[in-house]
Amino acid sequence: MKHSDKIVLVVVLAMIMASCKVTQPYRRAAGVAGNDLYRDVNTTDTATIADIPWQQMFRDTLLQQLISEGISNNNDLKIAVTRIRAAEANYQQSKAAFFPSLSANAGITAQKLPAYQLGSSNIYQLYMSSSWEVGVWGKLKSAKRAALAALLQSDAYRRAVQTQLIANIATSYYALQAYDAQLQTTIATVENRKQDVETMKILKESDVVTGAAVVQSQANQYSVAITIPDIKQNIRETENTICILLGKSPGSIVRDSLKNELVTVDLKTGIPVQLLANRPDVQEAEYQLRNATELTNVARTYFYPSLNLTAEGGLGSNTLSHFFDASNILGNVIGGLTQPVFNNGLNKQRLKVAQAQQEEYLYTFRQTLLTAGQEVSNALFDYQTASDKIALRGEQILYLQKSVEFTKALLRYTATTNYTDVLTSEQSLLAAQLNSIGDKLQQLQAVVTLYRSLGGGWKN
């Protein structure tokens, strides 16, 4: 080997070894998801409802049909898919940067020469050219990893949209059922109030009550009836909301009764570190951090020389008749290093911007994890609170029903009570009945929120 070749080899090997220190691939920090992320939850059981497919999580077949339709037609989900296609194209482009470019060129040049150079001449050329940037410092590898992280981020975004979509459909569906139950309870109460009015009229004729009791009973009837239009408006608006989630024009929604909805799964949370694998928005935030880390690597490589190879080969002649003669073959190969010397601080500013963005996305990732832990904790407590209220509310309604019966009986047969006592007990009973519907809704929606918070809904 010639002495000059040895020098070139040593230089190349030195550059390759140095390149290993210029860029460093992203590595997740240890202990990023602490065991205390879920408040008052200490478990080593890795079983989690996030692993349950949504078809098994929601047993209501009508709700299943709505969710399936939403996944097929929701416009936000379709937008997320288009983002994946764009990110995939960028990734393919980053892979293509590892290969030389190749272009074909053909041309004719007409020249007017001075008289002493015999007037004029034409030059005909047909050649191909190629250029290649050798990724010595890891610039191309980092750019490829950044593009891959962006692609994975867009896929995580799509899955995050899907989990949120499923949660929104289920939450709205349960709310619609709750409005139906409120409407049924309110209509039944209005009918009872009408009977109260007739009873008060009879008791007035018997001099048991005064006219004030009659008008109070009539006012009580209308105070309940006046809430019906608002409930119907809520039903209509909720139906329209679900239709928008399904990607279709507003219309009616077929649904089951709230009383038939049951919590059929054991609400297991797993351990906090599983959020990194199950929750799409956490993954999205980490892929964003990975992308920023690799772009910082790319920014560092601009401080080092770039190695470029260019080559051309083809035919050139001043006559077409002998254009393809072997003597007309032309070609050249050029290799060179370009070292930045002065560029108005552009490389330094590029690196500072990349480092600042990397730091920003690190904090975003940590905040997303903390928020996820908070949502899981809140959903668990919300479910427990609703369950406690359901048990107590049943007892409350039982005694309020007895209170209504007793006060009505006292009104008929004794002079120790008046219609105000009946009115108070009836209003308390209606409020408790409506609140019991709210308790059931709170419990069901807490399950939905917990399922989404743990990252459930995108696994089939």
C-alpha positions as CSV (number, residue, x, y, z in Angstrom):
1,M,0.0,0.0,0.0
2,K,1.3,3.4,-0.9
3,H,2.2,5.9,1.8
4,S,-0.5,8.3,0.6
5,D,-3.1,5.5,0.7
6,K,-2.2,4.7,4.2
7,I,-2.7,8.4,5.2
8,V,-6.1,8.4,3.6
9,L,-7.1,5.2,5.3
10,V,-6.0,6.5,8.7
11,V,-8.0,9.8,8.2
12,V,-11.1,7.9,7.2
13,L,-10.8,5.5,10.2
14,A,-10.3,8.5,12.5
15,M,-13.4,10.2,11.1
16,I,-15.5,7.1,11.6
17,M,-14.4,6.7,15.2
18,A,-15.0,10.3,15.9
19,S,-18.5,10.1,14.4
20,C,-19.5,7.7,17.1
21,K,-19.2,10.5,19.6
22,V,-20.9,13.2,17.6
23,T,-24.4,11.6,17.6
24,Q,-26.0,9.5,20.3
25,P,-29.4,7.7,19.7
26,Y,-32.3,8.4,22.1
27,R,-32.4,6.4,25.3
28,R,-35.3,6.6,27.8
29,A,-34.3,7.7,31.3
30,A,-34.7,5.1,34.0
31,G,-37.6,5.4,36.4
32,V,-39.5,7.8,34.3
33,A,-42.8,6.3,35.5
34,G,-42.6,6.1,39.2
35,N,-44.6,3.5,41.2
36,D,-46.4,6.3,43.0
37,L,-48.0,7.7,39.8
38,Y,-51.4,6.3,40.9
39,R,-52.4,7.8,44.2
40,D,-53.2,5.3,46.9
41,V,-52.7,2.4,44.5
42,N,-50.0,-0.1,45.4
43,T,-49.9,-3.2,43.3
44,T,-47.5,-5.4,41.4
45,D,-50.3,-7.0,39.4
46,T,-49.7,-6.2,35.7
47,A,-53.2,-7.1,34.6
48,T,-55.0,-4.0,33.3
49,I,-58.3,-3.3,31.6
50,A,-56.2,-1.4,28.9
51,D,-55.5,-4.8,27.4
52,I,-59.2,-5.6,27.0
53,P,-60.5,-5.0,23.4
54,W,-63.3,-2.4,23.3
55,Q,-65.8,-5.0,22.0
56,Q,-65.4,-6.9,25.3
57,M,-65.2,-3.8,27.5
58,F,-68.6,-2.5,26.3
59,R,-71.2,-5.4,26.1
60,D,-74.1,-3.3,24.9
61,T,-74.5,-4.3,21.3
62,L,-76.1,-1.0,20.3
63,L,-73.1,0.8,21.7
64,Q,-70.7,-1.5,19.9
65,Q,-72.4,-0.7,16.6
66,L,-72.0,3.0,17.3
67,I,-68.3,2.6,18.2
68,S,-67.6,0.5,15.1
69,E,-69.3,3.1,12.9
70,G,-67.3,5.9,14.5
71,I,-64.0,4.1,13.9
72,S,-65.0,3.7,10.3
73,N,-66.3,7.2,9.6
74,N,-65.0,9.7,12.1
75,N,-63.4,12.6,10.3
76,D,-60.8,13.3,13.0
77,L,-59.6,9.7,12.7
78,K,-59.4,10.0,9.0
79,I,-57.3,13.1,9.3
80,A,-54.9,11.2,11.7
81,V,-54.5,8.5,9.0
82,T,-53.5,11.1,6.4
83,R,-50.9,12.4,8.8
84,I,-49.4,8.9,8.9
85,R,-49.2,8.7,5.2
86,A,-47.4,12.0,5.1
87,A,-44.9,10.9,7.8
88,E,-44.3,7.6,6.0
89,A,-43.4,9.5,2.8
90,N,-40.9,11.6,4.8
91,Y,-39.4,8.5,6.3
92,Q,-39.0,6.9,2.9
93,Q,-37.3,10.1,1.7
94,S,-34.9,9.9,4.7
95,K,-33.9,6.3,3.7
96,A,-33.4,7.4,0.1
97,A,-30.8,9.9,1.2
98,F,-28.3,7.0,1.8
99,F,-28.1,6.3,-1.9
100,P,-26.5,8.3,-4.7
101,S,-28.6,10.5,-6.9
102,L,-28.6,9.8,-10.6
103,S,-29.6,12.1,-13.4
104,A,-29.4,12.0,-17.2
105,N,-28.5,15.1,-19.3
106,A,-28.5,15.8,-23.1
107,G,-27.7,19.0,-24.7
108,I,-26.3,20.9,-27.7
109,T,-24.2,24.0,-27.5
110,A,-23.9,26.3,-30.6
111,Q,-20.9,28.7,-30.5
112,K,-20.1,31.6,-32.7
113,L,-16.4,31.9,-32.9
114,P,-14.2,34.7,-34.2
115,A,-13.1,34.6,-37.9
116,Y,-9.6,33.4,-37.1
117,Q,-11.1,30.4,-35.3
118,L,-13.1,29.2,-38.4
119,G,-16.4,30.8,-37.6
120,S,-18.7,28.5,-35.5
121,S,-19.1,25.1,-34.0
122,N,-21.6,22.9,-32.3
123,I,-21.0,20.6,-29.3
124,Y,-23.3,17.6,-28.6
125,Q,-23.3,16.0,-25.2
126,L,-25.1,13.0,-23.7
127,Y,-24.1,12.1,-20.1
128,M,-25.2,10.9,-16.7
129,S,-24.2,12.5,-13.4
130,S,-24.3,11.1,-9.9
131,S,-23.7,12.7,-6.4
132,W,-23.5,11.1,-3.0
133,E,-23.1,12.5,0.4
134,V,-21.3,10.1,2.7
135,G,-22.8,10.1,6.1
136,V,-19.5,10.1,8.1
137,W,-20.8,11.9,11.2
138,G,-24.1,10.1,11.5
139,K,-26.1,13.0,10.0
140,L,-28.1,10.8,7.7
141,K,-28.7,8.1,10.3
142,S,-29.9,10.7,12.8
143,A,-32.2,12.2,10.2
144,K,-33.6,8.8,9.4
145,R,-34.2,8.0,13.1
146,A,-35.9,11.4,13.4
147,A,-38.2,10.7,10.5
148,L,-39.0,7.2,12.0
149,A,-39.8,8.8,15.3
150,A,-42.1,11.3,13.5
151,L,-43.8,8.3,11.7
152,L,-44.3,6.5,15.0
153,Q,-45.6,9.7,16.6
154,S,-48.2,10.1,13.9
155,D,-49.3,6.5,14.4
156,A,-49.5,7.1,18.2
157,Y,-51.6,10.2,17.5
158,R,-54.0,8.1,15.4
159,R,-54.4,5.6,18.3
160,A,-54.9,8.5,20.8
161,V,-57.6,9.9,18.6
162,Q,-59.3,6.4,18.5
163,T,-59.1,5.9,22.3
164,Q,-60.6,9.4,22.8
165,L,-63.3,8.8,20.1
166,I,-64.4,5.5,21.8
167,A,-64.5,7.2,25.2
168,N,-66.5,10.2,23.8
169,I,-69.0,7.9,22.1
170,A,-69.5,5.7,25.2
171,T,-69.7,8.8,27.5
172,S,-72.3,10.5,25.3
173,Y,-74.3,7.2,24.9
174,Y,-74.5,6.8,28.7
175,A,-75.5,10.5,29.0
176,L,-78.2,10.0,26.5
177,Q,-79.5,7.0,28.4
178,A,-79.5,9.1,31.6
179,Y,-81.5,11.8,29.9
180,D,-84.0,9.2,28.9
181,A,-84.3,8.0,32.5
182,Q,-84.7,11.5,33.7
183,L,-87.5,12.1,31.2
184,Q,-89.3,8.9,32.2
185,T,-89.0,9.8,35.9
186,T,-90.2,13.3,35.3
187,I,-93.2,12.3,33.2
188,A,-94.2,9.8,35.8
189,T,-93.9,12.4,38.5
190,V,-96.1,14.8,36.5
191,E,-98.8,12.2,36.4
192,N,-98.5,11.7,40.1
193,R,-98.8,15.5,40.6
194,K,-101.9,15.5,38.5
195,Q,-103.4,12.9,40.9
196,D,-102.3,15.1,43.8
197,V,-104.3,18.0,42.4
198,E,-107.4,15.9,42.1
199,T,-106.9,14.6,45.6
200,M,-106.5,18.2,47.0
201,K,-109.7,19.2,45.2
202,I,-111.6,16.4,46.9
203,L,-110.1,17.1,50.3
204,K,-111.0,20.8,49.9
205,E,-114.6,19.9,49.2
206,S,-114.5,17.9,52.4
207,D,-113.0,20.9,54.3
208,V,-109.9,18.9,55.1
209,V,-107.6,21.4,53.3
210,T,-107.9,25.0,52.1
211,G,-107.8,26.4,48.6
212,A,-104.2,27.3,49.2
213,A,-103.3,23.6,49.2
214,V,-105.1,23.1,45.8
215,V,-103.2,25.9,44.1
216,Q,-99.9,24.7,45.7
217,S,-100.5,21.3,44.3
218,Q,-101.2,22.8,40.9
219,A,-98.0,24.9,41.0
220,N,-96.1,21.8,42.1
221,Q,-97.3,19.9,39.0
222,Y,-96.2,22.7,36.7
223,S,-92.8,23.1,38.4
224,V,-92.0,19.6,37.4
225,A,-93.6,19.7,34.0
226,I,-91.6,22.8,33.0
227,T,-88.3,20.8,33.2
228,I,-89.4,18.4,30.5
229,P,-88.6,20.7,27.5
230,D,-85.0,21.1,28.8
231,I,-84.5,17.4,29.1
232,K,-85.8,16.9,25.6
233,Q,-83.4,19.5,24.3
234,N,-80.5,17.7,26.1
235,I,-81.6,14.5,24.5
236,R,-81.6,16.0,21.0
237,E,-78.3,17.8,21.4
238,T,-76.6,14.6,22.7
239,E,-77.9,12.7,19.8
240,N,-76.5,15.3,17.5
241,T,-73.1,15.1,19.3
242,I,-73.0,11.4,18.8
243,C,-73.9,11.8,15.1
244,I,-71.0,14.2,14.6
245,L,-68.6,11.6,16.3
246,L,-69.9,9.0,13.8
247,G,-69.2,11.3,10.9
248,K,-72.8,11.7,9.8
249,S,-75.6,14.3,9.8
250,P,-77.6,14.9,13.0
251,G,-80.3,12.4,13.6
252,S,-81.8,10.0,16.2
253,I,-79.7,7.4,18.0
254,V,-81.0,3.9,18.9
255,R,-80.1,3.0,22.4
256,D,-80.8,0.6,25.3
257,S,-82.0,1.6,28.8
258,L,-79.7,2.9,31.5
259,K,-80.9,0.3,34.0
260,N,-79.6,-2.5,31.7
261,E,-76.0,-1.1,31.8
262,L,-73.7,-3.0,34.2
263,V,-70.0,-2.9,35.0
264,T,-68.9,-6.4,34.0
265,V,-65.1,-6.2,34.3
266,D,-62.7,-6.0,37.2
267,L,-61.2,-2.5,37.1
268,K,-57.5,-3.4,37.3
269,T,-55.0,-0.7,36.6
270,G,-51.7,-2.6,36.2
271,I,-48.6,-0.7,37.2
272,P,-47.7,2.8,36.1
273,V,-44.8,1.9,33.8
274,Q,-47.4,0.1,31.6
275,L,-48.6,3.6,30.5
276,L,-45.5,3.8,28.4
277,A,-46.7,0.9,26.3
278,N,-50.5,1.3,26.5
279,R,-51.3,5.0,26.5
280,P,-51.0,6.5,23.0
281,D,-50.6,10.1,24.0
282,V,-47.7,9.2,26.3
283,Q,-46.1,7.3,23.4
284,E,-46.8,10.3,21.1
285,A,-45.0,12.6,23.6
286,E,-42.0,10.2,23.8
287,Y,-41.7,9.9,20.1
288,Q,-41.8,13.6,19.8
289,L,-38.9,13.7,22.3
290,R,-37.0,11.1,20.2
291,N,-37.5,13.1,17.1
292,A,-36.1,16.3,18.8
293,T,-33.1,14.3,20.2
294,E,-32.2,13.1,16.7
295,L,-32.6,16.6,15.2
296,T,-30.2,17.8,17.9
297,N,-27.8,15.2,16.6
298,V,-28.2,16.4,13.1
299,A,-27.5,20.0,14.2
300,R,-24.2,18.9,15.8
301,T,-23.0,17.3,12.5
302,Y,-23.1,20.7,10.8
303,F,-19.9,21.6,12.8
304,Y,-18.0,18.9,11.0
305,P,-16.8,18.5,7.4
306,S,-19.1,16.8,4.9
307,L,-17.8,14.3,2.4
308,N,-19.3,14.4,-1.1
309,L,-18.6,12.3,-4.1
310,T,-19.7,13.3,-7.6
311,A,-19.2,11.5,-10.9
312,E,-20.1,12.1,-14.5
313,G,-19.8,9.9,-17.6
314,G,-21.1,10.0,-21.2
315,L,-20.4,11.1,-24.7
316,G,-19.4,14.4,-26.2
317,S,-18.6,15.4,-29.9
318,N,-18.8,18.4,-32.3
319,T,-20.3,16.2,-35.0
320,L,-23.3,13.8,-34.9
321,S,-21.9,11.5,-37.4
322,H,-19.1,10.3,-35.1
323,F,-21.0,10.9,-31.9
324,F,-20.8,7.3,-30.7
325,D,-17.2,6.8,-31.4
326,A,-15.2,5.4,-28.4
327,S,-12.9,8.4,-28.6
328,N,-15.8,10.6,-27.6
329,I,-16.3,9.0,-24.2
330,L,-15.9,11.5,-21.3
331,G,-16.0,11.0,-17.5
332,N,-14.8,12.3,-14.2
333,V,-15.0,11.6,-10.5
334,I,-14.6,14.2,-7.8
335,G,-14.5,13.8,-4.1
336,G,-14.2,16.6,-1.5
337,L,-14.6,17.6,2.1
338,T,-16.4,20.8,2.9
339,Q,-15.6,22.2,6.3
340,P,-17.7,25.1,7.6
341,V,-15.5,28.1,8.6
342,F,-17.7,31.1,8.9
343,N,-21.5,31.2,8.3
344,N,-22.6,34.1,10.6
345,G,-23.2,31.7,13.6
346,L,-25.9,29.7,11.7
347,N,-24.6,26.3,13.0
348,K,-24.5,27.5,16.7
349,Q,-28.0,29.0,16.5
350,R,-29.3,25.8,14.8
351,L,-27.9,23.7,17.6
352,K,-29.3,26.0,20.3
353,V,-32.8,25.9,18.8
354,A,-32.6,22.1,18.5
355,Q,-31.4,21.7,22.1
356,A,-34.2,24.1,23.4
357,Q,-36.8,22.1,21.6
358,Q,-35.4,18.8,22.9
359,E,-35.6,20.2,26.5
360,E,-39.2,21.5,25.9
361,Y,-40.3,18.0,24.6
362,L,-38.7,16.3,27.6
363,Y,-40.8,18.4,29.9
364,T,-43.9,17.8,27.8
365,F,-43.2,14.0,28.0
366,R,-42.9,14.2,31.8
367,Q,-46.0,16.3,32.1
368,T,-48.0,13.9,29.9
369,L,-47.1,11.1,32.2
370,L,-48.0,13.0,35.3
371,T,-51.4,14.0,33.7
372,A,-52.0,10.3,32.8
373,G,-51.4,9.3,36.4
374,Q,-53.7,12.0,37.6
375,E,-56.5,10.9,35.3
376,V,-56.2,7.3,36.4
377,S,-56.3,8.3,40.1
378,N,-59.3,10.6,39.5
379,A,-61.2,8.0,37.6
380,L,-60.7,5.4,40.3
381,F,-61.8,7.7,43.0
382,D,-64.8,8.9,40.9
383,Y,-65.9,5.3,40.4
384,Q,-65.6,4.6,44.1
385,T,-67.5,7.8,45.0
386,A,-70.3,6.9,42.7
387,S,-70.5,3.4,44.0
388,D,-70.8,4.6,47.6
389,K,-73.5,7.1,46.6
390,I,-75.5,4.4,44.8
391,A,-75.6,2.3,47.9
392,L,-76.6,5.2,50.2
393,R,-79.0,6.7,47.6
394,G,-81.1,3.5,47.6
395,E,-81.7,3.9,51.3
396,Q,-82.5,7.6,50.9
397,I,-85.1,6.9,48.2
398,L,-86.7,4.1,50.3
399,Y,-87.3,6.4,53.3
400,L,-88.4,9.4,51.2
401,Q,-91.0,7.2,49.5
402,K,-92.3,6.3,53.0
403,S,-92.2,10.0,54.0
404,V,-94.4,10.9,51.0
405,E,-96.9,8.1,51.9
406,F,-97.0,9.1,55.6
407,T,-97.4,12.8,55.0
408,K,-100.2,12.2,52.5
409,A,-101.9,9.9,55.0
410,L,-101.6,12.5,57.8
411,L,-103.0,15.1,55.5
412,R,-106.1,13.1,55.0
413,Y,-106.8,11.9,58.5
414,T,-105.3,14.4,60.9
415,A,-105.0,18.1,61.4
416,T,-101.4,18.0,62.5
417,T,-99.9,18.4,59.0
418,N,-100.6,20.5,55.9
419,Y,-99.8,20.3,52.2
420,T,-96.5,22.0,52.6
421,D,-95.2,18.9,54.3
422,V,-96.4,16.8,51.4
423,L,-94.9,19.2,48.9
424,T,-91.5,19.1,50.7
425,S,-91.4,15.3,50.8
426,E,-92.4,15.0,47.2
427,Q,-89.7,17.4,46.0
428,S,-87.1,15.7,48.1
429,L,-88.1,12.3,46.6
430,L,-87.9,13.6,43.0
431,A,-84.5,15.2,43.6
432,A,-83.2,11.9,45.1
433,Q,-84.6,9.9,42.1
434,L,-82.9,12.2,39.6
435,N,-79.7,12.1,41.6
436,S,-79.7,8.3,41.6
437,I,-79.7,8.5,37.8
438,G,-76.8,10.8,38.0
439,D,-75.0,8.4,40.3
440,K,-75.4,5.6,37.8
441,L,-74.2,7.8,35.0
442,Q,-71.2,8.9,37.1
443,Q,-70.2,5.3,37.7
444,L,-70.4,4.3,34.1
445,Q,-68.6,7.3,32.8
446,A,-65.9,6.8,35.4
447,V,-65.3,3.3,34.0
448,V,-65.0,4.8,30.5
449,T,-62.6,7.5,31.7
450,L,-60.5,4.9,33.5
451,Y,-60.4,2.7,30.4
452,R,-59.2,5.6,28.3
453,S,-56.8,6.9,30.9
454,L,-55.0,3.5,31.0
455,G,-54.8,3.5,27.2
456,G,-57.6,1.1,26.4
457,G,-59.5,1.2,23.1
458,W,-56.9,0.8,20.3
459,K,-56.0,-2.9,20.8
460,N,-58.2,-5.3,18.8
